Amino acid sequence: LHSAVTRIQVQRPGFNYTFAHICILNNDKTCIVDDIVHVLEELKAARSSNRTNFAITYPITHLKDGREVYNGHQLGGVTVHSKDRVKSAEAIQLTYYLQAINSLNDMVAEKWESIFCDTVELFQKSNRKVKMYPFTSSSLKEDFQKTSRVSERYLITGLILVVTLAILCCSMQDCVRSKPWLGLLGLLTVTLATLTAAGIINLTGGKYNSTFLGIPFVMLGHGLYGTFEMLSSWRKTREDQHVKERTAAVFADSMLSFSLTTAMYLVTFGIGASPFTNIEAARIFCCNSCIAIFFNYLYVLSFYGSSLVFTGYIENNYQHSIFCRKVPKPEVLQEKPAWYRFLLTAKFSEDTADSEETNTYESHLLVWFLKRYYCDWITNTYVKPFVVLFYLVYISFALMGYLQVSEGSDLSNIVATATRTIEYTTAQQKYFSNYSPVIGFYIYESIEYWNTSVQEDVLEYTKGFVRISWFESYLNYLRKLNISTGLPKKNFTDMLRNSFLKAPQFAHFSEDIIFSKKYNNEVDVVASRMFLVAKTMETKREELYDLLETLRKLSLTSKVKFIVFNPSFVYMDRYASSVGAPLQNSCISALFLLFFSAFLVADSLINVWLTLTVASVEFGVIGFMTLWKVELDCISVLCLIYGINYTIDNCAPLLSTFVLGKEFTRTKWVKNALEVHGVAILQSYLCYIVGLIPLAAVPSNLTRTLFRCLFLIALVTFFHCFAILPVILTFLPPSKKKRKEKKNPENREEIECVEMVDMDSTRVVDQITTV
């Protein structure tokens, strides 16, 4: 396999590049390869000559030339005899290092990586007894973006389902008062806002990433609820009012709460899009969400508002809600076929004149269900204890999951399922988790290497690690020669340079020190590098993250200026900071919620109840997502922040209507709040869930996390809106004491008002008589 890899050729005009042309070179102008290759070559030579004296030890092996090489990260699943002698190994890891010194070299290296994967897969077909897992510097990026490609048909399926259900949710048997077009136009409003944000991000040079898959669902939850709430407000207006007056009543009733929740979204995601967030993917996600939500608000005010006015005129003129043709009178319909009468079924104002209390919109299935059945059932005295008991069970399971919360630490959580990244990381965690990856320890200043105290300082910083370094090897070499390490600067650098040239054990480390010539041919060591490997537990990946944080803190406080690096640190940083920064943003947003709403709400109890509800929902979501095998990573934390806003979207109107209600009883106002806002919440929830369900089938761990978090947020919020709050509010403050107004029969007034309506639907007051 090694021979096949080194023979790979990248064809370019006029020249064919091989591994030898783009590899990192040693001092002897040969490609640097893993020490395990030299170990295997010596093992092969020993077997061919029937020598049995060569033994591989773990994790350090002595080669024939006297060098000590570390193989802890190159041999996996090792079984040893006594004295660390290797009996068998289940896995071998080979790493090939390529140069990236210019654009041409970078392009050739990228092409070489692609051919490398093909070569390994081809080699696998002819050697089926050995499992091979190729992984390159671009594999994670490609597999991360692959989620978008494998999600396309599932997202289209979800869109079709949402369109269908949005139309059905706005439809009624009454062909005049049915609003199927408004369901479709509401979804179109959300889509236009999302596309506008995507266009702006593209025009401004923004980069797309697979976390953007969550933005349509953020918009679906917020935008559709706003449009359904406007439609619900339209149903409460009087039909004998002019369209302008009905529209004004709709905007006055629903746009205040929609404006406040939109402001909350903008603040929450605005903080996430600020420089306070150090995750580029999260920052771009929040920026795109902010733009989409802002334009959604504008489109709801303009595009959807004008659509509501247009359908209002259609309804006012008794035109069919779909075909826009005039609906004939009932006496005319009697002469038509049954199918024709079914399509043009409508209630005219003359039909309801005798019973003014009858609401013509009650024939809507969801309105009828809530008003006739659900509101009475949930407030029933015998149902309340079971709801309270169910809530206690909910809190218990949420607490159990909350105590087991773990921070996301697996790279496979952000990529598609059937990818090289999954296979490679699974094998690496299985076979190579006893030792951490090789960590580069870079000293980037000119220090007094010849000083004994400096040498001890450097060794002190690397204490506790399995070390392979030029510095330690050099000290051991000098000790063997019985030479003191406290040499003058010139003697030290001369000996160091001569050692690299003459001693074979330093050949491997010669690229790890940088000399700088000064005046008078004096040589100075301006930078150096060591390699550190830590002993880690196979079952505790968190130890590697603790190691990274420990080394990072040490680099800030040590006397010697150094940095630590390994390519895997890039992904560790992603998870190490993916929880801290977004959670900090969510806390700032929660504080802003308390401060902002205190000045705007009419009653402080609304603020209190809203805060408690958000806390209960977030606590439950965190607990249940842990029980559902979802860790706290960048995706899940962004979903939790969105969950704050989603809960406010759905619960704030219910709580506001209940708290501000006067007269009557708590139970009466709970029913009233559900009747007024329950239909919009139910419509939005149904559309949201059917759009989310296809996401569960996407073969990607990123979408799996996204689906589970968003599904739990929607489910728990729905549970609070339709069960917990309606029950708890019936026996907790605020109280609803009936006001006793003083009635003075001597000063009683009765006002009679007669109204006439012109042909153009203009209201005219004909006579007012006061008695």
PATI-404961 format. One record per residue (C-alpha): x, y, z. Coordinates in steps of 0.2 Angstrom, whole numbers, padded with zeros to 4 digits, always signed. Example, Ala and Ser with C-alpha at 12.3 -4.5 7.8 and 13.67 -1.06 7.14 Angstrom:
residues 2
+0062-0022+0039 +0068-0005+0036 
//
This chain:
residues 771
+0000+0000+0000 +0014+0012+0004 +0022+0008-0013 +0006+0011-0022 +0003+0028-0013 +0021+0034-0017 +0019+0030-0035 +0003+0041-0037 +0005+0053-0051 -0004+0070-0054 -0004+0074-0072 -0001+0093-0076 +0003+0100-0093 +0021+0096-0097 +0025+0087-0080 +0018+0073-0069 +0020+0076-0051 +0023+0061-0039 +0023+0061-0020 +0042+0064-0020 +0038+0081-0029 +0026+0088-0016 +0031+0079+0000 +0040+0088+0015 +0058+0084+0014 +0071+0079+0027 +0089+0086+0028 +0095+0073+0016 +0082+0078+0003 +0071+0063+0006 +0052+0063+0010 +0048+0062+0028 +0037+0046+0031 +0030+0039+0047 +0043+0029+0058 +0031+0014+0057 +0036+0012+0039 +0055+0010+0044 +0049-0002+0058 +0040-0012+0045 +0055-0012+0033 +0067-0018+0046 +0054-0031+0052 +0052-0037+0034 +0071-0038+0032 +0073-0047+0048 +0061-0060+0042 +0068-0062+0025 +0085-0066+0033 +0078-0077+0046 +0083-0066+0060 +0073-0067+0076 +0082-0054+0087 +0072-0039+0080 +0057-0035+0091 +0045-0021+0091 +0041-0013+0107 +0027-0001+0112 +0025+0013+0112 +0044+0016+0109 +0054+0006+0097 +0073+0005+0094 +0078+0005+0076 +0094-0004+0069 +0103+0013+0067 +0100+0017+0086 +0086+0029+0084 +0071+0028+0096 +0055+0030+0087 +0037+0033+0094 +0023+0022+0087 +0009+0025+0100 -0001+0034+0087 +0004+0023+0073 +0000+0006+0080 -0018+0002+0087 -0026-0012+0096 -0009-0018+0103 -0006-0034+0113 +0011-0034+0122 +0022-0047+0130 +0033-0043+0144 +0044-0028+0143 +0032-0019+0131 +0036-0031+0117 +0022-0031+0104 +0014-0048+0101 +0001-0041+0089 -0008-0025+0083 -0025-0024+0075 -0022-0007+0066 -0009+0003+0058 -0010+0022+0054 +0000+0029+0040 +0001+0048+0038 +0008+0057+0022 +0013+0075+0024 +0012+0087+0009 +0019+0104+0005 +0008+0119+0002 +0020+0133-0002 +0012+0141-0017 -0004+0140-0027 +0002+0128-0039 +0008+0116-0026 -0008+0118-0016 -0018+0113-0032 -0007+0098-0035 -0008+0093-0017 -0027+0094-0018 -0028+0083-0033 -0016+0071-0026 -0027+0069-0011 -0042+0065-0022 -0031+0052-0031 -0025+0045-0015 -0043+0041-0009 -0046+0032-0025 -0030+0023-0024 -0034+0016-0007 -0052+0011-0012 -0045+0002-0027 -0032-0006-0016 -0046-0011-0004 -0055-0021-0018 -0040-0032-0021 -0036-0034-0003 -0052-0038+0005 -0045-0045+0021 -0038-0028+0026 -0050-0014+0030 -0043+0003+0024 -0050+0020+0029 -0043+0035+0019 -0044+0052+0026 -0037+0069+0020 -0036+0087+0025 -0052+0091+0014 -0062+0075+0019 -0071+0084+0034 -0076+0099+0024 -0082+0088+0009 -0092+0077+0021 -0099+0092+0031 -0106+0100+0015 -0112+0083+0009 -0127+0085+0021 -0134+0098+0010 -0134+0087-0006 -0142+0072+0003 -0155+0083+0011 -0162+0090-0005 -0176+0078-0009 -0181+0077+0009 -0183+0096+0011 -0193+0096-0005 -0204+0083+0002 -0206+0093+0018 -0210+0108+0008 -0224+0099-0002 -0231+0093+0015 -0231+0110+0023 -0239+0118+0007 -0253+0105+0008 -0256+0107+0026 -0255+0126+0026 -0269+0126+0013 -0280+0114+0023 -0278+0123+0039 -0284+0139+0032 -0299+0130+0022 -0317+0129+0028 -0333+0121+0021 -0339+0139+0018 -0332+0143+0001 -0333+0162+0005 -0325+0162+0022 -0312+0149+0018 -0294+0156+0015 -0284+0143+0006 -0274+0156-0003 -0269+0164+0013 -0261+0148+0019 -0251+0147+0003 -0247+0165+0003 -0241+0164+0021 -0229+0151+0016 -0223+0161+0001 -0220+0176+0013 -0208+0165+0023 -0200+0158+0008 -0197+0175+0000 -0189+0181+0016 -0177+0166+0017 -0172+0168-0002 -0169+0187+0001 -0158+0183+0015 -0148+0170+0005 -0147+0182-0009 -0139+0196+0002 -0127+0183+0010 -0121+0178-0007 -0120+0195-0015 -0109+0201+0000 -0097+0186-0001 -0104+0175+0013 -0100+0157+0013 -0113+0143+0013 -0112+0129+0026 -0124+0115+0030 -0130+0123+0046 -0140+0134+0035 -0152+0119+0034 -0159+0125+0051 -0164+0143+0044 -0180+0137+0035 -0186+0129+0051 -0182+0145+0061 -0192+0155+0048 -0206+0142+0047 -0209+0142+0066 -0209+0161+0067 -0216+0167+0051 -0231+0155+0049 -0237+0158+0067 -0237+0177+0063 -0248+0174+0047 -0259+0162+0056 -0261+0174+0071 -0267+0188+0058 -0279+0176+0050 -0286+0171+0068 -0288+0190+0072 -0298+0192+0055 -0310+0179+0061 -0314+0189+0076 -0319+0205+0067 -0337+0209+0062 -0342+0204+0045 -0353+0220+0043 -0337+0231+0045 -0328+0238+0030 -0312+0229+0024 -0301+0243+0029 -0308+0243+0047 -0307+0224+0048 -0289+0225+0042 -0285+0239+0055 -0292+0229+0069 -0281+0214+0063 -0265+0224+0063 -0270+0232+0080 -0273+0215+0088 -0259+0204+0081 -0245+0215+0075 -0239+0222+0092 -0235+0204+0099 -0228+0199+0082 -0217+0215+0082 -0210+0211+0100 -0206+0193+0096 -0198+0199+0080 -0187+0211+0090 -0183+0197+0102 -0177+0186+0087 -0166+0200+0080 -0158+0203+0097 -0155+0185+0101 -0147+0181+0084 -0140+0198+0082 -0129+0194+0097 -0125+0178+0089 -0119+0187+0073 -0108+0199+0083 -0089+0197+0085 -0093+0190+0103 -0096+0173+0094 -0080+0165+0089 -0088+0151+0078 -0088+0156+0060 -0102+0144+0056 -0113+0150+0070 -0110+0168+0066 -0115+0166+0048 -0130+0156+0053 -0136+0170+0065 -0132+0184+0053 -0143+0175+0039 -0157+0172+0052 -0157+0190+0057 -0158+0196+0039 -0172+0183+0035 -0182+0188+0051 -0181+0206+0047 -0187+0204+0029 -0200+0192+0035 -0207+0206+0046 -0207+0218+0031 -0216+0206+0020 -0229+0201+0033 -0233+0220+0035 -0233+0223+0016 -0235+0208+0005 -0246+0197+0017 -0256+0212+0023 -0261+0217+0006 -0265+0198+0002 -0276+0199+0017 -0285+0214+0011 -0287+0207-0006 -0295+0191+0001 -0306+0202+0012 -0313+0211-0003 -0317+0194-0011 -0326+0188+0005 -0335+0205+0006 -0342+0203-0011 -0347+0185-0008 -0335+0178-0021 -0328+0160-0020 -0312+0159-0010 -0303+0149-0024 -0311+0153-0040 -0315+0171-0036 -0332+0170-0044 -0349+0176-0037 -0357+0164-0026 -0376+0162-0031 -0390+0164-0018 -0396+0148-0009 -0412+0148-0019 -0402+0148-0035 -0390+0134-0029 -0405+0123-0026 -0407+0121-0044 -0389+0115-0047 -0381+0098-0046 -0375+0091-0029 -0357+0093-0033 -0360+0111-0038 -0369+0115-0022 -0355+0106-0012 -0341+0117-0020 -0352+0133-0017 -0358+0131+0000 -0359+0147+0010 -0368+0156+0024 -0376+0173+0019 -0379+0187+0031 -0397+0184+0030 -0395+0166+0036 -0387+0172+0053 -0398+0188+0055 -0410+0179+0068 -0396+0174+0079 -0383+0187+0081 -0372+0177+0093 -0368+0164+0080 -0350+0166+0073 -0349+0161+0055 -0331+0155+0057 -0336+0142+0069 -0338+0130+0055 -0319+0129+0054 -0314+0112+0061 -0300+0118+0073 -0311+0133+0079 -0325+0121+0082 -0314+0108+0090 -0306+0120+0103 -0322+0129+0107 -0334+0115+0108 -0323+0101+0116 -0305+0104+0121 -0307+0120+0131 -0320+0112+0142 -0310+0096+0143 -0294+0103+0149 -0301+0114+0162 -0312+0100+0169 -0309+0097+0188 -0306+0078+0185 -0293+0081+0171 -0282+0094+0181 -0274+0082+0193 -0268+0070+0179 -0261+0085+0170 -0251+0090+0186 -0245+0072+0188 -0240+0072+0170 -0230+0088+0172 -0221+0081+0188 -0216+0065+0177 -0210+0077+0164 -0199+0087+0176 -0192+0070+0183 -0187+0064+0167 -0180+0081+0161 -0170+0081+0177 -0163+0064+0174 -0157+0069+0157 -0151+0086+0163 -0139+0077+0175 -0131+0067+0161 -0128+0082+0149 -0112+0079+0139 -0103+0091+0128 -0101+0087+0110 -0084+0079+0106 -0087+0068+0091 -0083+0075+0074 -0095+0063+0066 -0109+0073+0074 -0108+0086+0060 -0106+0076+0044 -0117+0065+0033 -0118+0047+0039 -0110+0036+0025 -0094+0046+0023 -0075+0044+0025 -0075+0054+0041 -0087+0043+0050 -0077+0027+0045 -0060+0035+0049 -0065+0043+0066 -0074+0027+0072 -0058+0016+0068 -0047+0029+0076 -0057+0030+0092 -0058+0011+0093 -0039+0008+0090 -0029+0023+0093 -0038+0032+0108 -0025+0026+0121 -0013+0040+0116 -0017+0057+0110 -0012+0064+0093 +0005+0070+0092 +0005+0088+0098 +0017+0101+0091 +0026+0111+0105 +0033+0126+0096 +0045+0138+0104 +0045+0154+0094 +0058+0165+0102 +0077+0165+0104 +0080+0159+0121 +0096+0153+0130 +0096+0135+0125 +0113+0133+0132 +0108+0138+0149 +0104+0124+0161 +0090+0133+0170 +0081+0136+0153 +0083+0118+0148 +0075+0113+0165 +0061+0125+0162 +0057+0118+0145 +0057+0100+0152 +0046+0106+0166 +0033+0112+0154 +0033+0095+0145 +0032+0085+0162 +0020+0071+0162 +0020+0068+0143 +0028+0054+0133 +0041+0065+0124 +0049+0063+0108 +0059+0079+0105 +0076+0085+0098 +0079+0094+0114 +0077+0078+0125 +0087+0068+0113 +0101+0080+0112 +0102+0081+0131 +0103+0062+0132 +0116+0062+0118 +0127+0074+0128 +0125+0064+0144 +0131+0049+0135 +0146+0059+0130 +0148+0065+0148 +0147+0083+0141 +0140+0096+0153 +0125+0105+0146 +0129+0122+0153 +0140+0126+0138 +0144+0144+0132 +0132+0149+0118 +0145+0148+0104 +0151+0130+0109 +0133+0125+0111 +0127+0130+0094 +0142+0123+0086 +0140+0106+0094 +0121+0106+0090 +0125+0109+0072 +0138+0096+0071 +0128+0084+0080 +0114+0085+0067 +0127+0083+0053 +0136+0068+0061 +0125+0059+0073 +0112+0047+0065 +0100+0048+0079 +0097+0067+0076 +0093+0065+0057 +0075+0064+0061 +0075+0080+0071 +0085+0091+0060 +0070+0100+0053 +0064+0104+0070 +0076+0118+0074 +0079+0135+0065 +0096+0143+0064 +0099+0161+0061 +0116+0168+0056 +0122+0184+0063 +0137+0195+0061 +0154+0187+0063 +0147+0170+0058 +0138+0168+0075 +0124+0156+0074 +0108+0158+0085 +0093+0146+0088 +0078+0157+0084 +0064+0144+0085 +0062+0125+0089 +0049+0112+0090 +0046+0097+0100 +0032+0083+0099 +0022+0078+0114 +0010+0063+0116 -0001+0062+0131 -0008+0046+0138 -0027+0046+0137 -0041+0034+0142 -0050+0025+0128 -0067+0029+0135 -0064+0047+0140 -0062+0059+0125 -0064+0074+0137 -0046+0071+0143 -0040+0077+0126 -0050+0093+0128 -0044+0096+0145 -0026+0093+0139 -0028+0106+0126 -0035+0119+0138 -0021+0115+0150 -0007+0117+0137 -0016+0133+0131 -0016+0141+0149 +0002+0135+0152 +0008+0144+0136 +0001+0161+0143 +0009+0159+0160 +0026+0151+0156 +0043+0159+0155 +0046+0152+0138 +0035+0158+0124 +0027+0143+0115 +0012+0138+0106 +0004+0120+0104 -0004+0113+0089 -0012+0098+0081 -0023+0098+0066 -0037+0090+0077 -0036+0105+0088 -0046+0115+0075 -0061+0103+0078 -0058+0102+0096 -0059+0121+0097 -0075+0120+0087 -0083+0110+0101 -0074+0118+0116 -0081+0135+0111 -0097+0130+0103 -0105+0128+0120 -0098+0143+0129 -0101+0157+0117 -0119+0153+0112 -0124+0149+0130 -0117+0166+0134 -0127+0174+0120 -0143+0165+0126 -0140+0172+0144 -0138+0189+0137 -0154+0187+0127 -0163+0181+0142 -0158+0196+0152 -0163+0207+0138 -0180+0199+0138 -0183+0203+0156 -0177+0221+0154 -0185+0224+0137 -0202+0217+0142 -0203+0225+0159 -0206+0242+0150 -0218+0236+0137 -0230+0223+0145 -0245+0230+0153 -0243+0219+0168 -0227+0212+0177 -0235+0195+0179 -0234+0192+0160 -0215+0194+0162 -0215+0182+0177 -0225+0169+0169 -0216+0170+0152 -0199+0168+0161 -0205+0153+0170 -0212+0145+0155 -0196+0148+0145 -0186+0140+0159 -0197+0125+0160 -0197+0122+0141 -0178+0124+0140 -0175+0113+0155 -0186+0100+0147 -0178+0101+0130 -0160+0099+0137 -0165+0084+0148 -0175+0075+0134 -0162+0078+0121 -0149+0071+0132 -0159+0055+0135 -0161+0055+0116 -0142+0054+0113 -0140+0072+0108 -0124+0081+0115 -0122+0099+0117 -0113+0105+0102 -0114+0120+0090 -0130+0114+0082 -0140+0109+0097 -0135+0125+0107 -0141+0135+0092 -0157+0126+0093 -0159+0129+0111 -0157+0148+0108 -0170+0147+0095 -0181+0137+0107 -0181+0153+0118 -0189+0163+0104 -0201+0149+0099 -0208+0147+0116 -0211+0166+0117 -0219+0166+0100 -0232+0154+0106 -0234+0157+0124 -0234+0176+0125 -0251+0179+0117 -0259+0166+0128 -0252+0173+0144 -0255+0191+0139 -0274+0188+0135 -0276+0178+0152 -0266+0190+0163 -0274+0206+0156 -0292+0199+0157 -0304+0207+0169 -0320+0201+0176 -0326+0183+0176 -0316+0168+0182 -0298+0161+0179 -0306+0146+0170 -0316+0158+0159 -0301+0167+0154 -0291+0152+0151 -0304+0146+0139 -0305+0163+0131 -0286+0163+0128 -0286+0146+0120 -0301+0151+0109 -0292+0167+0103 -0275+0161+0100 -0276+0142+0101 -0280+0140+0083 -0265+0149+0077 -0254+0139+0088 -0261+0123+0082 -0260+0128+0064 -0242+0133+0065 -0238+0118+0075 -0245+0106+0063 -0236+0114+0048 -0220+0114+0058 -0221+0096+0062 -0225+0089+0045 -0211+0100+0038 -0199+0093+0051 -0203+0075+0050 -0194+0071+0033 -0178+0078+0040 -0177+0063+0052 -0174+0052+0037 -0159+0062+0030 -0143+0051+0032 -0133+0064+0041 -0129+0066+0059 -0130+0085+0058 -0149+0084+0052 -0152+0070+0065 -0147+0083+0079 -0156+0096+0070 -0172+0086+0069 -0172+0079+0087 -0169+0096+0095 -0182+0106+0084 -0194+0092+0087 -0192+0092+0106 -0194+0111+0106 -0210+0111+0096 -0217+0096+0106 -0213+0103+0123 -0219+0120+0119 -0235+0113+0112 -0237+0103+0128 -0235+0119+0139 -0247+0129+0128 -0261+0117+0128 -0259+0107+0144 -0248+0115+0157 -0252+0133+0156 -0271+0131+0154 -0272+0120+0170 -0259+0129+0181 -0267+0146+0177 -0284+0141+0183 -0278+0140+0201 -0262+0152+0202 -0262+0171+0201 -0267+0183+0195 -0284+0182+0203 -0300+0187+0193 -0311+0195+0206 -0327+0202+0198 -0328+0220+0199 -0345+0227+0207 -0350+0242+0198 -0362+0254+0206 -0378+0254+0197 -0389+0270+0199 -0406+0267+0191 -0409+0286+0191 -0394+0289+0179 -0396+0274+0168 -0394+0278+0149 -0400+0268+0135 -0393+0272+0117 -0401+0266+0102 -0391+0267+0086 -0397+0263+0068 -0385+0260+0055 -0387+0259+0036 -0375+0252+0023 -0373+0259+0006 -0370+0249-0009 -0351+0252-0008 -0351+0245+0010 -0349+0262+0018 -0356+0263+0035 -0367+0278+0038 -0375+0282+0055 -0393+0287+0052 -0400+0291+0069 -0395+0291+0087 -0408+0292+0101 -0403+0294+0119 -0416+0290+0132 
//
